[in-house]
Amino acid sequence: MYLVGLTGGVATGKSTVSNMFRELGVPVIDADAMARRIVEPGRKAWMAIKEEFGQCVFHDNGELNRAALRTIIFEDEGQRQKLNRITHPEIYKEMIWEAVKCALYGHQYIIMDLPLLFEAGVMVAYMHKIIVVTCEEDLQLQRLMEQRHLSERESKLMIGAQMPLDQKATMAQFVIENSGSLEDTRQQVSRIHKRLASSYFHWKIRLFLGAAIGGFVGAIYFVTKKLGNLRISDMLSRNGEKWHPLALK
């Protein structure tokens, strides 16, 4: 199994693309879903955010007030980086665990939906291929305002906090242009899936892992046997006898 990174900009249609891959039977691990999970009341990231940002970013019932936190981090780069240092390690832990579970089911590849794949940079080296979802700038702004019920200013701040789409596209192996119809997007996803599904890269990974596991087991067996022989030799020497390996005639 190998990893395929899926990224883009906010409101470019990554969720739509993710669902299309799911319809094709490809597992998708969503960083946004992991981000919601790690800030559940009582968890490590929840406690760290409360200590760092205070009660003002929480509702009375203890749940994170995302709107209040968003206002803080999109106005202040330092505060945004502070939040990222708290949440990103926990998000990656959750995603890696989910990826391990998918590997046990024998999937050929999985999609890692990472909105900040390039901005964070941590997971880029682990991706065999990267897909970027783009759309026209005006359409992105319109979608964001409608989907999140944000003002134009808030939407522009959110878009501006991410790497430009053109720059992301230059670093990807596949680009999905999502300004057209759903059918057009679906055809692009289908073409990419066929190329990924025809790759033999996952067999190389399985052979490598098999060899590594075999070598590890062999090393344990050798060390265990060696220690066992030493114990026998030591016991016999204490009884005044000399130990000789058994010779087959």
FIMI-811606 format. One record per residue (C-alpha): residue in three letters; residue number from 1; x, y, z. Coordinates in steps of 0.001 Angstrom, whole numbers, padded with zeros to 6 digits. Layout:
<site><residu>ALA</residu><num>NUM</num><x>X</x><y>Y</y><z>Z</z></site>
...
This chain:
<site><residu>MET</residu><num>1</num><x>000000</x><y>000000</y><z>000000</z></site>
<site><residu>TYR</residu><num>2</num><x>001210</x><y>003519</y><z>-000743</z></site>
<site><residu>LEU</residu><num>3</num><x>000015</x><y>006991</y><z>000187</z></site>
<site><residu>VAL</residu><num>4</num><x>-001464</x><y>009564</y><z>-002185</z></site>
<site><residu>GLY</residu><num>5</num><x>-001776</x><y>013111</y><z>-000891</z></site>
<site><residu>LEU</residu><num>6</num><x>-004883</x><y>015121</y><z>-001765</z></site>
<site><residu>THR</residu><num>7</num><x>-004725</x><y>018861</y><z>-001200</z></site>
<site><residu>GLY</residu><num>8</num><x>-005831</x><y>022168</y><z>-002650</z></site>
<site><residu>GLY</residu><num>9</num><x>-007341</x><y>025345</y><z>-001295</z></site>
<site><residu>VAL</residu><num>10</num><x>-010276</x><y>025947</y><z>000993</z></site>
<site><residu>ALA</residu><num>11</num><x>-013576</x><y>025636</y><z>-000936</z></site>
<site><residu>THR</residu><num>12</num><x>-011919</x><y>024291</y><z>-004096</z></site>
<site><residu>GLY</residu><num>13</num><x>-013868</x><y>021022</y><z>-003847</z></site>
<site><residu>LYS</residu><num>14</num><x>-011541</x><y>018563</y><z>-002102</z></site>
<site><residu>SER</residu><num>15</num><x>-014452</x><y>016990</y><z>-000246</z></site>
<site><residu>THR</residu><num>16</num><x>-016228</x><y>016373</y><z>-003535</z></site>
<site><residu>VAL</residu><num>17</num><x>-013120</x><y>014733</y><z>-004975</z></site>
<site><residu>SER</residu><num>18</num><x>-012604</x><y>012687</y><z>-001793</z></site>
<site><residu>ASN</residu><num>19</num><x>-016140</x><y>011321</y><z>-002037</z></site>
<site><residu>MET</residu><num>20</num><x>-015570</x><y>010361</y><z>-005659</z></site>
<site><residu>PHE</residu><num>21</num><x>-012506</x><y>008343</y><z>-004670</z></site>
<site><residu>ARG</residu><num>22</num><x>-014544</x><y>006679</y><z>-001917</z></site>
<site><residu>GLU</residu><num>23</num><x>-017157</x><y>005698</y><z>-004508</z></site>
<site><residu>LEU</residu><num>24</num><x>-014351</x><y>003957</y><z>-006402</z></site>
<site><residu>GLY</residu><num>25</num><x>-013505</x><y>001930</y><z>-003288</z></site>
<site><residu>VAL</residu><num>26</num><x>-010424</x><y>003902</y><z>-002276</z></site>
<site><residu>PRO</residu><num>27</num><x>-010016</x><y>004595</y><z>001476</z></site>
<site><residu>VAL</residu><num>28</num><x>-009776</x><y>008301</y><z>002318</z></site>
<site><residu>ILE</residu><num>29</num><x>-008283</x><y>009586</y><z>005566</z></site>
<site><residu>ASP</residu><num>30</num><x>-009507</x><y>013112</y><z>006171</z></site>
<site><residu>ALA</residu><num>31</num><x>-007275</x><y>015487</y><z>008165</z></site>
<site><residu>ASP</residu><num>32</num><x>-010254</x><y>017730</y><z>008933</z></site>
<site><residu>ALA</residu><num>33</num><x>-012095</x><y>014795</y><z>010530</z></site>
<site><residu>MET</residu><num>34</num><x>-008992</x><y>013999</y><z>012571</z></site>
<site><residu>ALA</residu><num>35</num><x>-008733</x><y>017670</y><z>013555</z></site>
<site><residu>ARG</residu><num>36</num><x>-012268</x><y>017560</y><z>014943</z></site>
<site><residu>ARG</residu><num>37</num><x>-011511</x><y>014356</y><z>016806</z></site>
<site><residu>ILE</residu><num>38</num><x>-008372</x><y>015600</y><z>018572</z></site>
<site><residu>VAL</residu><num>39</num><x>-010087</x><y>018676</y><z>020048</z></site>
<site><residu>GLU</residu><num>40</num><x>-012866</x><y>016731</y><z>021728</z></site>
<site><residu>PRO</residu><num>41</num><x>-013176</x><y>017758</y><z>025411</z></site>
<site><residu>GLY</residu><num>42</num><x>-010503</x><y>016240</y><z>027610</z></site>
<site><residu>ARG</residu><num>43</num><x>-008077</x><y>015252</y><z>024865</z></site>
<site><residu>LYS</residu><num>44</num><x>-004451</x><y>016378</y><z>024777</z></site>
<site><residu>ALA</residu><num>45</num><x>-004868</x><y>019047</y><z>022073</z></site>
<site><residu>TRP</residu><num>46</num><x>-008055</x><y>020346</y><z>023726</z></site>
<site><residu>MET</residu><num>47</num><x>-006201</x><y>020872</y><z>026998</z></site>
<site><residu>ALA</residu><num>48</num><x>-003232</x><y>022519</y><z>025263</z></site>
<site><residu>ILE</residu><num>49</num><x>-005498</x><y>024955</y><z>023369</z></site>
<site><residu>LYS</residu><num>50</num><x>-007313</x><y>025846</y><z>026589</z></site>
<site><residu>GLU</residu><num>51</num><x>-004019</x><y>026532</y><z>028343</z></site>
<site><residu>GLU</residu><num>52</num><x>-002610</x><y>028569</y><z>025446</z></site>
<site><residu>PHE</residu><num>53</num><x>-005656</x><y>030541</y><z>024244</z></site>
<site><residu>GLY</residu><num>54</num><x>-007863</x><y>030580</y><z>027329</z></site>
<site><residu>GLN</residu><num>55</num><x>-011566</x><y>030021</y><z>027968</z></site>
<site><residu>CYS</residu><num>56</num><x>-012569</x><y>032631</y><z>025364</z></site>
<site><residu>VAL</residu><num>57</num><x>-012239</x><y>030072</y><z>022534</z></site>
<site><residu>PHE</residu><num>58</num><x>-014565</x><y>027546</y><z>024170</z></site>
<site><residu>HIS</residu><num>59</num><x>-018323</x><y>027267</y><z>024529</z></site>
<site><residu>ASP</residu><num>60</num><x>-019914</x><y>026928</y><z>027950</z></site>
<site><residu>ASN</residu><num>61</num><x>-020316</x><y>023170</y><z>027411</z></site>
<site><residu>GLY</residu><num>62</num><x>-016542</x><y>022768</y><z>026926</z></site>
<site><residu>GLU</residu><num>63</num><x>-016566</x><y>022339</y><z>023149</z></site>
<site><residu>LEU</residu><num>64</num><x>-014150</x><y>024343</y><z>021031</z></site>
<site><residu>ASN</residu><num>65</num><x>-015568</x><y>027608</y><z>019640</z></site>
<site><residu>ARG</residu><num>66</num><x>-014115</x><y>027382</y><z>016152</z></site>
<site><residu>ALA</residu><num>67</num><x>-015409</x><y>030774</y><z>015064</z></site>
<site><residu>ALA</residu><num>68</num><x>-013712</x><y>032520</y><z>017996</z></site>
<site><residu>LEU</residu><num>69</num><x>-010460</x><y>030654</y><z>017411</z></site>
<site><residu>ARG</residu><num>70</num><x>-010594</x><y>031331</y><z>013663</z></site>
<site><residu>THR</residu><num>71</num><x>-010890</x><y>035078</y><z>014308</z></site>
<site><residu>ILE</residu><num>72</num><x>-007702</x><y>034971</y><z>016361</z></site>
<site><residu>ILE</residu><num>73</num><x>-005523</x><y>032841</y><z>014098</z></site>
<site><residu>PHE</residu><num>74</num><x>-006396</x><y>034455</y><z>010761</z></site>
<site><residu>GLU</residu><num>75</num><x>-005531</x><y>037902</y><z>012123</z></site>
<site><residu>ASP</residu><num>76</num><x>-002221</x><y>036830</y><z>013658</z></site>
<site><residu>GLU</residu><num>77</num><x>000365</x><y>034608</y><z>011953</z></site>
<site><residu>GLY</residu><num>78</num><x>002115</x><y>033923</y><z>015271</z></site>
<site><residu>GLN</residu><num>79</num><x>-001089</x><y>032665</y><z>016857</z></site>
<site><residu>ARG</residu><num>80</num><x>-001798</x><y>030476</y><z>013821</z></site>
<site><residu>GLN</residu><num>81</num><x>001635</x><y>028878</y><z>014053</z></site>
<site><residu>LYS</residu><num>82</num><x>001102</x><y>028336</y><z>017768</z></site>
<site><residu>LEU</residu><num>83</num><x>-002150</x><y>026482</y><z>017078</z></site>
<site><residu>ASN</residu><num>84</num><x>-000500</x><y>024420</y><z>014330</z></site>
<site><residu>ARG</residu><num>85</num><x>002238</x><y>023316</y><z>016729</z></site>
<site><residu>ILE</residu><num>86</num><x>-000435</x><y>022049</y><z>019092</z></site>
<site><residu>THR</residu><num>87</num><x>-002744</x><y>020328</y><z>016625</z></site>
<site><residu>HIS</residu><num>88</num><x>-000613</x><y>019051</y><z>013735</z></site>
<site><residu>PRO</residu><num>89</num><x>001354</x><y>016363</y><z>015645</z></site>
<site><residu>GLU</residu><num>90</num><x>-001885</x><y>014973</y><z>017077</z></site>
<site><residu>ILE</residu><num>91</num><x>-003586</x><y>015014</y><z>013669</z></site>
<site><residu>TYR</residu><num>92</num><x>-000680</x><y>013121</y><z>012084</z></site>
<site><residu>LYS</residu><num>93</num><x>-000758</x><y>010491</y><z>014834</z></site>
<site><residu>GLU</residu><num>94</num><x>-004448</x><y>009860</y><z>014180</z></site>
<site><residu>MET</residu><num>95</num><x>-003921</x><y>009700</y><z>010407</z></site>
<site><residu>ILE</residu><num>96</num><x>-000975</x><y>007312</y><z>010668</z></site>
<site><residu>TRP</residu><num>97</num><x>-002980</x><y>004981</y><z>012889</z></site>
<site><residu>GLU</residu><num>98</num><x>-005851</x><y>005011</y><z>010384</z></site>
<site><residu>ALA</residu><num>99</num><x>-003372</x><y>004313</y><z>007554</z></site>
<site><residu>VAL</residu><num>100</num><x>-001983</x><y>001295</y><z>009422</z></site>
<site><residu>LYS</residu><num>101</num><x>-005502</x><y>-000101</y><z>009771</z></site>
<site><residu>CYS</residu><num>102</num><x>-006098</x><y>000384</y><z>006025</z></site>
<site><residu>ALA</residu><num>103</num><x>-002813</x><y>-001397</y><z>005239</z></site>
<site><residu>LEU</residu><num>104</num><x>-003961</x><y>-004423</y><z>007225</z></site>
<site><residu>TYR</residu><num>105</num><x>-006961</x><y>-004709</y><z>004890</z></site>
<site><residu>GLY</residu><num>106</num><x>-004631</x><y>-004923</y><z>001874</z></site>
<site><residu>HIS</residu><num>107</num><x>-005641</x><y>-001774</y><z>-000006</z></site>
<site><residu>GLN</residu><num>108</num><x>-003438</x><y>-000848</y><z>-002962</z></site>
<site><residu>TYR</residu><num>109</num><x>-003329</x><y>002846</y><z>-002077</z></site>
<site><residu>ILE</residu><num>110</num><x>-005108</x><y>005297</y><z>000181</z></site>
<site><residu>ILE</residu><num>111</num><x>-005913</x><y>008983</y><z>-000136</z></site>
<site><residu>MET</residu><num>112</num><x>-004583</x><y>011273</y><z>002596</z></site>
<site><residu>ASP</residu><num>113</num><x>-006783</x><y>014391</y><z>002484</z></site>
<site><residu>LEU</residu><num>114</num><x>-004443</x><y>017100</y><z>003806</z></site>
<site><residu>PRO</residu><num>115</num><x>-005545</x><y>020714</y><z>003249</z></site>
<site><residu>LEU</residu><num>116</num><x>-002181</x><y>022056</y><z>004499</z></site>
<site><residu>LEU</residu><num>117</num><x>000034</x><y>019365</y><z>002982</z></site>
<site><residu>PHE</residu><num>118</num><x>002479</x><y>021843</y><z>001433</z></site>
<site><residu>GLU</residu><num>119</num><x>002149</x><y>024560</y><z>004059</z></site>
<site><residu>ALA</residu><num>120</num><x>003070</x><y>022186</y><z>006904</z></site>
<site><residu>GLY</residu><num>121</num><x>005539</x><y>020190</y><z>004796</z></site>
<site><residu>VAL</residu><num>122</num><x>005799</x><y>017321</y><z>007284</z></site>
<site><residu>MET</residu><num>123</num><x>003949</x><y>014673</y><z>005261</z></site>
<site><residu>VAL</residu><num>124</num><x>005111</x><y>015574</y><z>001730</z></site>
<site><residu>ALA</residu><num>125</num><x>008049</x><y>013144</y><z>001784</z></site>
<site><residu>TYR</residu><num>126</num><x>005728</x><y>010228</y><z>002643</z></site>
<site><residu>MET</residu><num>127</num><x>003435</x><y>010735</y><z>-000354</z></site>
<site><residu>HIS</residu><num>128</num><x>004090</x><y>008600</y><z>-003435</z></site>
<site><residu>LYS</residu><num>129</num><x>001915</x><y>010934</y><z>-005522</z></site>
<site><residu>ILE</residu><num>130</num><x>000150</x><y>014221</y><z>-004839</z></site>
<site><residu>ILE</residu><num>131</num><x>-003153</x><y>015464</y><z>-006255</z></site>
<site><residu>VAL</residu><num>132</num><x>-004076</x><y>019158</y><z>-006115</z></site>
<site><residu>VAL</residu><num>133</num><x>-007667</x><y>020346</y><z>-006552</z></site>
<site><residu>THR</residu><num>134</num><x>-007968</x><y>023838</y><z>-008008</z></site>
<site><residu>CYS</residu><num>135</num><x>-010703</x><y>026150</y><z>-009241</z></site>
<site><residu>GLU</residu><num>136</num><x>-011067</x><y>029734</y><z>-010436</z></site>
<site><residu>GLU</residu><num>137</num><x>-010310</x><y>032360</y><z>-007771</z></site>
<site><residu>ASP</residu><num>138</num><x>-013686</x><y>034117</y><z>-007989</z></site>
<site><residu>LEU</residu><num>139</num><x>-015484</x><y>030783</y><z>-007716</z></site>
<site><residu>GLN</residu><num>140</num><x>-013393</x><y>029785</y><z>-004702</z></site>
<site><residu>LEU</residu><num>141</num><x>-014289</x><y>033040</y><z>-002925</z></site>
<site><residu>GLN</residu><num>142</num><x>-017985</x><y>032659</y><z>-003748</z></site>
<site><residu>ARG</residu><num>143</num><x>-018092</x><y>029044</y><z>-002565</z></site>
<site><residu>LEU</residu><num>144</num><x>-016352</x><y>029891</y><z>000692</z></site>
<site><residu>MET</residu><num>145</num><x>-018705</x><y>032759</y><z>001510</z></site>
<site><residu>GLU</residu><num>146</num><x>-021744</x><y>030588</y><z>000804</z></site>
<site><residu>GLN</residu><num>147</num><x>-020519</x><y>027403</y><z>002503</z></site>
<site><residu>ARG</residu><num>148</num><x>-019150</x><y>028979</y><z>005690</z></site>
<site><residu>HIS</residu><num>149</num><x>-021468</x><y>032013</y><z>005823</z></site>
<site><residu>LEU</residu><num>150</num><x>-018444</x><y>034312</y><z>006009</z></site>
<site><residu>SER</residu><num>151</num><x>-017987</x><y>037888</y><z>004920</z></site>
<site><residu>GLU</residu><num>152</num><x>-015832</x><y>038679</y><z>001893</z></site>
<site><residu>ARG</residu><num>153</num><x>-013091</x><y>039988</y><z>004171</z></site>
<site><residu>GLU</residu><num>154</num><x>-013108</x><y>036856</y><z>006349</z></site>
<site><residu>SER</residu><num>155</num><x>-013075</x><y>034638</y><z>003270</z></site>
<site><residu>LYS</residu><num>156</num><x>-010123</x><y>036465</y><z>001744</z></site>
<site><residu>LEU</residu><num>157</num><x>-008210</x><y>036197</y><z>005019</z></site>
<site><residu>MET</residu><num>158</num><x>-008814</x><y>032450</y><z>005078</z></site>
<site><residu>ILE</residu><num>159</num><x>-007730</x><y>032007</y><z>001449</z></site>
<site><residu>GLY</residu><num>160</num><x>-004711</x><y>034253</y><z>001991</z></site>
<site><residu>ALA</residu><num>161</num><x>-003538</x><y>032124</y><z>004910</z></site>
<site><residu>GLN</residu><num>162</num><x>-002883</x><y>029244</y><z>002499</z></site>
<site><residu>MET</residu><num>163</num><x>-000297</x><y>028771</y><z>-000227</z></site>
<site><residu>PRO</residu><num>164</num><x>-001489</x><y>030042</y><z>-003656</z></site>
<site><residu>LEU</residu><num>165</num><x>-003178</x><y>027348</y><z>-005753</z></site>
<site><residu>ASP</residu><num>166</num><x>-000876</x><y>027941</y><z>-008726</z></site>
<site><residu>GLN</residu><num>167</num><x>002146</x><y>027223</y><z>-006555</z></site>
<site><residu>LYS</residu><num>168</num><x>000598</x><y>024038</y><z>-005190</z></site>
<site><residu>ALA</residu><num>169</num><x>-000245</x><y>022836</y><z>-008692</z></site>
<site><residu>THR</residu><num>170</num><x>003390</x><y>023059</y><z>-009780</z></site>
<site><residu>MET</residu><num>171</num><x>004399</x><y>020634</y><z>-007003</z></site>
<site><residu>ALA</residu><num>172</num><x>001761</x><y>017983</y><z>-007761</z></site>
<site><residu>GLN</residu><num>173</num><x>001798</x><y>014967</y><z>-010070</z></site>
<site><residu>PHE</residu><num>174</num><x>-001932</x><y>015363</y><z>-010775</z></site>
<site><residu>VAL</residu><num>175</num><x>-004132</x><y>018482</y><z>-010924</z></site>
<site><residu>ILE</residu><num>176</num><x>-007932</x><y>018363</y><z>-010868</z></site>
<site><residu>GLU</residu><num>177</num><x>-009583</x><y>021530</y><z>-012185</z></site>
<site><residu>ASN</residu><num>178</num><x>-012887</x><y>021762</y><z>-010337</z></site>
<site><residu>SER</residu><num>179</num><x>-014503</x><y>024841</y><z>-011869</z></site>
<site><residu>GLY</residu><num>180</num><x>-016755</x><y>022894</y><z>-014217</z></site>
<site><residu>SER</residu><num>181</num><x>-019501</x><y>020325</y><z>-013827</z></site>
<site><residu>LEU</residu><num>182</num><x>-019508</x><y>017384</y><z>-011438</z></site>
<site><residu>GLU</residu><num>183</num><x>-019286</x><y>015017</y><z>-014390</z></site>
<site><residu>ASP</residu><num>184</num><x>-016150</x><y>016748</y><z>-015634</z></site>
<site><residu>THR</residu><num>185</num><x>-014567</x><y>016401</y><z>-012182</z></site>
<site><residu>ARG</residu><num>186</num><x>-015653</x><y>012756</y><z>-011965</z></site>
<site><residu>GLN</residu><num>187</num><x>-013946</x><y>011984</y><z>-015285</z></site>
<site><residu>GLN</residu><num>188</num><x>-010705</x><y>013552</y><z>-014064</z></site>
<site><residu>VAL</residu><num>189</num><x>-010865</x><y>011495</y><z>-010856</z></site>
<site><residu>SER</residu><num>190</num><x>-011551</x><y>008317</y><z>-012822</z></site>
<site><residu>ARG</residu><num>191</num><x>-008515</x><y>008870</y><z>-015089</z></site>
<site><residu>ILE</residu><num>192</num><x>-006241</x><y>009449</y><z>-012090</z></site>
<site><residu>HIS</residu><num>193</num><x>-007600</x><y>006392</y><z>-010295</z></site>
<site><residu>LYS</residu><num>194</num><x>-006898</x><y>004186</y><z>-013320</z></site>
<site><residu>ARG</residu><num>195</num><x>-003297</x><y>005368</y><z>-013424</z></site>
<site><residu>LEU</residu><num>196</num><x>-002793</x><y>004852</y><z>-009700</z></site>
<site><residu>ALA</residu><num>197</num><x>-004492</x><y>001446</y><z>-009747</z></site>
<site><residu>SER</residu><num>198</num><x>-002248</x><y>000257</y><z>-012594</z></site>
<site><residu>SER</residu><num>199</num><x>000919</x><y>001067</y><z>-010634</z></site>
<site><residu>TYR</residu><num>200</num><x>003041</x><y>-001798</y><z>-009279</z></site>
<site><residu>PHE</residu><num>201</num><x>004617</x><y>000418</y><z>-006636</z></site>
<site><residu>HIS</residu><num>202</num><x>002601</x><y>-001212</y><z>-003842</z></site>
<site><residu>TRP</residu><num>203</num><x>004182</x><y>-004581</y><z>-004671</z></site>
<site><residu>LYS</residu><num>204</num><x>007648</x><y>-003083</y><z>-004233</z></site>
<site><residu>ILE</residu><num>205</num><x>006600</x><y>-001822</y><z>-000810</z></site>
<site><residu>ARG</residu><num>206</num><x>005198</x><y>-005217</y><z>000157</z></site>
<site><residu>LEU</residu><num>207</num><x>008363</x><y>-007006</y><z>-000981</z></site>
<site><residu>PHE</residu><num>208</num><x>010513</x><y>-004531</y><z>000927</z></site>
<site><residu>LEU</residu><num>209</num><x>008436</x><y>-004902</y><z>004085</z></site>
<site><residu>GLY</residu><num>210</num><x>008410</x><y>-008679</y><z>003700</z></site>
<site><residu>ALA</residu><num>211</num><x>012204</x><y>-008749</y><z>003388</z></site>
<site><residu>ALA</residu><num>212</num><x>012585</x><y>-006378</y><z>006340</z></site>
<site><residu>ILE</residu><num>213</num><x>010254</x><y>-008434</y><z>008542</z></site>
<site><residu>GLY</residu><num>214</num><x>011944</x><y>-011659</y><z>007438</z></site>
<site><residu>GLY</residu><num>215</num><x>015358</x><y>-010206</y><z>008264</z></site>
<site><residu>PHE</residu><num>216</num><x>014137</x><y>-009010</y><z>011649</z></site>
<site><residu>VAL</residu><num>217</num><x>012646</x><y>-012408</y><z>012527</z></site>
<site><residu>GLY</residu><num>218</num><x>015814</x><y>-014128</y><z>011322</z></site>
<site><residu>ALA</residu><num>219</num><x>017978</x><y>-011869</y><z>013500</z></site>
<site><residu>ILE</residu><num>220</num><x>015822</x><y>-012597</y><z>016552</z></site>
<site><residu>TYR</residu><num>221</num><x>016056</x><y>-016343</y><z>015855</z></site>
<site><residu>PHE</residu><num>222</num><x>019851</x><y>-016161</y><z>015477</z></site>
<site><residu>VAL</residu><num>223</num><x>020314</x><y>-014157</y><z>018697</z></site>
<site><residu>THR</residu><num>224</num><x>017920</x><y>-016414</y><z>020636</z></site>
<site><residu>LYS</residu><num>225</num><x>019705</x><y>-019532</y><z>019430</z></site>
<site><residu>LYS</residu><num>226</num><x>023100</x><y>-018048</y><z>020249</z></site>
<site><residu>LEU</residu><num>227</num><x>022015</x><y>-017118</y><z>023750</z></site>
<site><residu>GLY</residu><num>228</num><x>020531</x><y>-020579</y><z>024228</z></site>
<site><residu>ASN</residu><num>229</num><x>023826</x><y>-022244</y><z>023236</z></site>
<site><residu>LEU</residu><num>230</num><x>025764</x><y>-019972</y><z>025588</z></site>
<site><residu>ARG</residu><num>231</num><x>023495</x><y>-020882</y><z>028497</z></site>
<site><residu>ILE</residu><num>232</num><x>023928</x><y>-024605</y><z>027809</z></site>
<site><residu>SER</residu><num>233</num><x>027713</x><y>-024187</y><z>027537</z></site>
<site><residu>ASP</residu><num>234</num><x>027790</x><y>-022253</y><z>030801</z></site>
<site><residu>MET</residu><num>235</num><x>025736</x><y>-024887</y><z>032633</z></site>
<site><residu>LEU</residu><num>236</num><x>027969</x><y>-027724</y><z>031438</z></site>
<site><residu>SER</residu><num>237</num><x>031175</x><y>-025860</y><z>032274</z></site>
<site><residu>ARG</residu><num>238</num><x>029948</x><y>-025413</y><z>035833</z></site>
<site><residu>ASN</residu><num>239</num><x>029541</x><y>-029199</y><z>036077</z></site>
<site><residu>GLY</residu><num>240</num><x>033134</x><y>-029686</y><z>034854</z></site>
<site><residu>GLU</residu><num>241</num><x>032123</x><y>-030900</y><z>031431</z></site>
<site><residu>LYS</residu><num>242</num><x>033028</x><y>-029541</y><z>028042</z></site>
<site><residu>TRP</residu><num>243</num><x>030143</x><y>-028926</y><z>025680</z></site>
<site><residu>HIS</residu><num>244</num><x>030407</x><y>-030039</y><z>022060</z></site>
<site><residu>PRO</residu><num>245</num><x>027832</x><y>-029435</y><z>019319</z></site>
<site><residu>LEU</residu><num>246</num><x>025950</x><y>-032569</y><z>018305</z></site>
<site><residu>ALA</residu><num>247</num><x>027535</x><y>-034106</y><z>015206</z></site>
<site><residu>LEU</residu><num>248</num><x>025338</x><y>-036097</y><z>012869</z></site>
<site><residu>LYS</residu><num>249</num><x>027085</x><y>-039154</y><z>011368</z></site>
